[in-house]
Amino acid sequence: MNLSLSEEQEILKQSARDFLEEKCPKSFVKQMEQDEKGYSPELWQEMADLGWMGLVFPEQYGGSEMSFLDLSVLLEEMGRACLPAPFVSTVVLGGLPIMDAGSEEQKGKYLPEIASGKAIFSMALIEPELGYEPTAVKARAKAEGDSFVINGTKLFVPYASVADYLLVAARTSDAADGVTVFIVDAKSAGVKVSPLSTMAHEKLSEVVFENVKVSKGSVLGGLNQGWPVVQKAWEKNDAAGCCEMVGNFQWVMEDTISYVLDRKQFGKPIGSFQILQHYCADMSTYLEGTKLAAHQAAWAVSEGVSTAKPVAVAKAWVNQVTATFFNLAHQMHGAMGVTVEHDLHYYTTRAKTVERGYGEGNYYREVVAKGMGLG
C-alpha cells in the first residue's frame, strides 16, 4: 500500500491547511462553541466555493469526482484545525448515502444542493435504547396511502438544529432487519429538535418525530432495505472520524514536542529527560498506528472493497490509544495543559467524542473478530 500523497493530494492538503489556519484560528473555534448554530454560514459557503462539499460527488452533480482517499486528506486538516462545521454530517452521513443508494431523481435534487453549500444534512439513527443493530431501531414509519407517517425519538443527531434534511432510519416491518431510510425535510410539521449539552460543545440534538408525513418518494434505497444503507454510511462515518483523529494527534504531537523543547527545568529543556523522550516516542507510535489504520480504512472505502474489518480495526485502535495519548500530552504540559486558556483542551474533548461515539472498543473488536471468521 502506497502511503505517499499524490501531487494533487499534496496541493489539496497545503491549500486546506493555509485556508484553515487563516479562517479557523482557535478564537473562532471558541466563538463557534458558544454560537447557537455552531458553525459560520459565511465560512461554510467559502468551503463550498473551494469545492470541498462536492469533492467526492460526480461532476454531473456539481462535484469534482475525487475519491474518499482524497477526502481523507481534507478530513485530516479539518481535524488538525478543530473545524466547527457540519461537514461530515452533510457530506458523509447525508451525501454519500444518497450517492450510493439514491434514485437518479434523488441524486439530481440533493447532491447539487450539498455540493453548492445550499443544503445541510444529517442522519438520525441512535435511539434512547442505544445499540448499533437493526433491532435497536424502534421508530416506526406507517404507510398511509401514498405517504408514510413517522413517529419516534432519535438521539445525538449532529447539527440537527441547522439541518435542512435528515436521513431517518425507521421501522417499516416487524422483521429484524425491516428498516427503511427516509429523506425528511427537517422543517416538516411534527419534527421537534432539542439541543443536548455536550463536553466538546459539538452540536448534537434529540429529535422527536410526531406524526411526520413524508412521501413514498422520500424512501432511500428501497422499502425494508435501509439497514445496508445505514451500515455503509456509518462505516464511512467511522473512517472519516479516524482520519480527523490523524490531524488531531498530529497537532498535539507537534505542540507537545515544541513545549518540551522550550520548557526548561534544572537549567535544560525538559525534552532532554529520558522519561519525557520515551513519552514522546510512545505518542509518535500511537500517531503512526492511527495514520496507518485510518489510511487503510479510507483506501478500502475508495476501492469499494469490504470495509467492515479495516474500518473496525481503525476505530478499535483509536478507541484504545486515545486516552493514553492525551494523558501523556497533558502530563508533559503539566497544569497549564488542562486550562481552557491552552489550546490542548480543544483536541482532548474532540478526541473523546470520537473515542466514545458510534460504538465503544469492544463493539469494534467483535466486528474484527467476525472478520477473522471467529464469530
Phi, psi and omega in degrees: 000123180277116183267353181284149180279146174287168179300320180295320178292323177299318179295316178299316182298313183290320180293322178293319180295316179299315181296313184288327176296327179279316189266342185231059173290168183295336175296325178288320178301315179297319180298318181289333176297327181268350182281140182298321181283326180083004177204165179256116177303327180293314178295322178302317181291324176297320177297319178296320180295333176282351179090010185293318184292330182260012188308316187258007181265153178299153182300326182296343178252017178090013183259184181255354177057041175265178187261170175295329177295322173295318179299326181299328177297317179293319180297323177300318180291326176294320176295323178296326183268354187055043185300121175269103182194151181278043185290307182295317180298324182279308187280312187276314182272345180250299186291315183296319175298323178293319178296323183282320190239354186283158173286166178299325178295317179294316178300314182294332181276313191265321185298317176298327178293321177292312183299327182274354181084009183278337185233139175249132182242163169204170178241131178254105185233303189293140181238170184305330178284351182061186182108147183239031177242158182301331179294342179282348179277111181251340177303139186247145171236113184257130179289132176222098183066236179268015184228172170236149176242121186258134174224137179154176182234135177239145180242159173056041180275115185290133176053031178296330183292341180241003184287144172271327181221149176235135169270115188247125175270122181222153181278127178240004179206153178281352175297151184306319182256024182279063183245140177234143176259132179242143171268112188246131172295120185294345179262011180296151176298134179097354177267117181243121183250126179235116180299145177252145177277128184229158182296319184267007180062019175288152188271088176252148184221157164271134179237121179253131178252118180240102179053049180276120185266128178227154180280161177293339177289351179273355179292130180252115175089002176106148180294132181062018179238028186276336186295318175302326177296314179297313184299316180295319180295319183284334171295318177292325177295319176297317178299319179297317179298320178293323177295320176298324181292334175299312178295321178300306180300321182299315180297315182297319179298311181297318180295320181293316178298317179300320182292313184289339175279334182267324183286127183248142176212136183059031174083010178209160181300139181293343176292349178277349180282135187300320183297321179287328174298320178293322177300314180295322178296320177297317179299319179296322178296316179296320179297313182295322176297321178294318177301311182297314183292317180293320180295319179295320179297315179295322178297317180298318177298315181297321184277350179073019177273178180301124186256346188304309184289309181298324178291318179295322176300313181297314182291320178297320179295313180300315179300324184286321190262345187302310183299314180295317180303311183283331174300318178295316180298315181291324180297320180286329177283337181074205186300324183297335183289344181254009177269152179288345178286340180265141185291344185302328184294333177298319183284324180296312182293321179292324177295322180295324179293323178289319181298317186270341185278155171065021179113134181275178188305318183297325178300314182286329175296323177295322178296317179297316180299318178297324178293340178267004180081021185260357183227000000 
